[in-house]
Amino acid sequence: MKQAFYIAIEGSIGVGKTSLSEILRDVLDARLVNEEFEENPFLPDFYKDPERFAFQAQLFFLLSRYRQQLDLQQTELFTKGIVADYMFAKDRIFASLNLNDREMTLYNTVANLLEKNITYPDLVIFLQSDTDRLMQNIKARGREYELNMDWKYIDALNQVYNEYFFRYNNSPLLIINTNDIDFVNNEQDLNEILQFVRTPFQGTKFLNPIKSMR
């Protein structure tokens, strides 16, 4: 088995995907691919009126992420690796939560066509967290359109993510419980993650630090 070339980091809103992807970019000297959520013109409206703007926001994300995934296939010859703070399947996770049945039918028609051209990551890192911790992180980063984020929505999203990755088997998967870990400020925590990233494995691995033992 070879060390992962393409690493995707996933998890619910506020779990630390971008922070970890930026760290891995620097450590691994990799190309960073960030989700372009700020370019979605429907996102602020979605948080104000989800029922009205969910489909527009979701379709924009789907096409934006698809374009980025196609760009990944044009990777420069001397690129040492790719780290992304999302995976293409993210879009279906959110769509299943946000869209009604009619919208989901139309969404699936488009998504099924696009997914045929998508390359799966060599390694997926799924960051888990309790909903209360996610809400604290969301509040701390202070994005204006997230200020009135609903606890129930984040909790439902958290459950959908857990269900999806419980069944995931398309590539090696590292599941990290982030409740008692600080990979940004604690070198020991970061090194534990890097050990998994640098050691090829198959199937699913778990990193679940226990606070009382640290």
N, C-alpha and C positions, 0 to 999 in steps of 0.2 A: 504494500500500500504506500502511496505517495502522500506527502504533506499536502493539505488542502490548498488549492490555488484560489478558489473562489469561495469566500466565506460570507454568509448572510446572517444578520442578527435580527431577531424578531422578538416581539412581545407587545404588551398592551401600551396604550398611551401613557407616557411618563415613567416608563420602567428603566430608561437609560440606554436605549439602543444607539443613539447618536454619540453619546459620550464614549461608549465602549468601542464603537466603530472607529472613532477618531484616534483612540489610543492604539488600537490594533494597526491602523494605518501607519502610525509612526514607528511602532515596534517592528512590524513586518516589512516596512518600506513598500507598502502596497498602494494601489490606486484606490481612492475613496469614492464611493457612489452613495450620495445622500438622497433620500426621498425629497422630491420637490413639492412639499405640501404647501409652502408659502405662495406658490404660483397658482394654486387653485382658487379662482375667483369666487367659487360657490361655497367655500368652506366657512367663512364667517356667517353667511346666510343659513347654512345648514345647522350651525349650533344655535341660532336664534329660532329657526323653524324647520326642524328635521324632516317632518312629514312632507313639506313642500319642496325642499331642495335636496333631499337625499339622492335621488336618481342623477341629477345634474352633477353633483359633487362626485358621486361614485364613478360615473362615466368619464369625467375628466381625469380622475386618478388612474383609471384603467388604461386609458390611452397614453397618459404621461409615463406611467410605469412601463408600458409596452415599448415605447420609444427608447427609454433608458436601457431596457433589456436588449434591444437590438444593437444599441451602441456598444454594449459589453462584448458582443461577438466580434467587434472590430478592434479588439485589444492590441495595443502596440506590442511589437515583437519582444522587447526587452522588459516588459512589465513583470515584476516579481510576484504579483498577486493582486487580488481584488477583494475589497471589503465593502459590503453594502449594509446600510442600516434598515433594510427591509428585504423581503423576498416577494416575488410576483404573486404568490398565493395569498398574500396579505389582502389583496383586493377582494377576493372571494369571502374571506373571513368577515370583513366589514360589510360587504354587500348582503351576506346572509343575515346580518343583524339589522341593517338599516332599510332594506327595500321590502316592499310588499310583494305579494305573489306575482302579480302581473309584471311589475318592474323587474323582478328576479328572472322571469322567463325571458324577457328581452335582453337583460344583462347576460344571461347564460349563453344566448345565441351569439353575442359578440365575443364574449370571453373564451368560449370554446374554440372559435376560429383563431384567436390570437395565441392561445396557450400552446398550439402546435409548434410554434417557433421559439419557445422559451427553453433555455438551458437551466437545469437544476444546479444549485450550489454543490460544491464538494463537501461543505460542512455548514450546518445550520446551528446557530446558537440561539436557544429560546430562553429569554430572561423572564422568570416568574416573579410575582410579587403579590402581597395582599392588597386588596382594593384600598384600604385606608392609607397604606404607604404610597400607592400611586397617586391618590388625591393630594397627599402632602407634597409630592414631587411636582405635580401639575401646578399647585398653588405657588410653590417656591420659584418656578421658572417664569411665571408672570406673563404669559402670552395673553394679550387682551381678549381674544375670542374664546379663550379657555377659562376665563374668570368665573363663569357661571356653570361650569361643567357639572353635570348631574352625577351623583354618586351611583345611582341605579344603572345609568348607562355604562359607566366604567366597570361596574361589577358584572354586568351582562357581557360586556366585551371580554373581560377577564375570563369568564366561564367559556365563551366561545373559543378563545385562544387555547385554553387548557384542553378542551375536547378535541380540537384540531390536531394538536401535537401529541395527544395520547395515541392517535392512530397514524401519525406520520412515519413513513418508512422509505421515502424517496432518496434519502441521502443520510450519512451519519449525522446524528443529532446530539448536541450537548445541552442539557437542561440545567439552568442555574437558578437556584432560589436566591433572590437578591435582598430578601428582608433583612438579613444580618451580614451583608457584605458591602464593602465600599471599594470598588476597584479603581475609583478615581483618586482617592487619597490614601489608600492603604496598599503598600507595595506587596505585602504578603498575599492579600486577596487577589491582586492582579496576577501575581506569579502562579497562583493555583490555576487560574484560567488559562494562562499561557502554556502551562504544562500540557493541558488537554489539547490546545490548539496545535501545538508542535508535535504531538504524538499521534500518528494516524490510528484510527480505530474504525470499527464497523458497528452498526446498530445504534443504540441509545446509551449515553452515559449521563450520570447525574452528579452535580456539584451542589451539595446541600449543607453549607456550614451551619453549625449550631453555636449560637452566641455564647452560651455558658462555657463552651470548651475553647474559646478563642482567647 
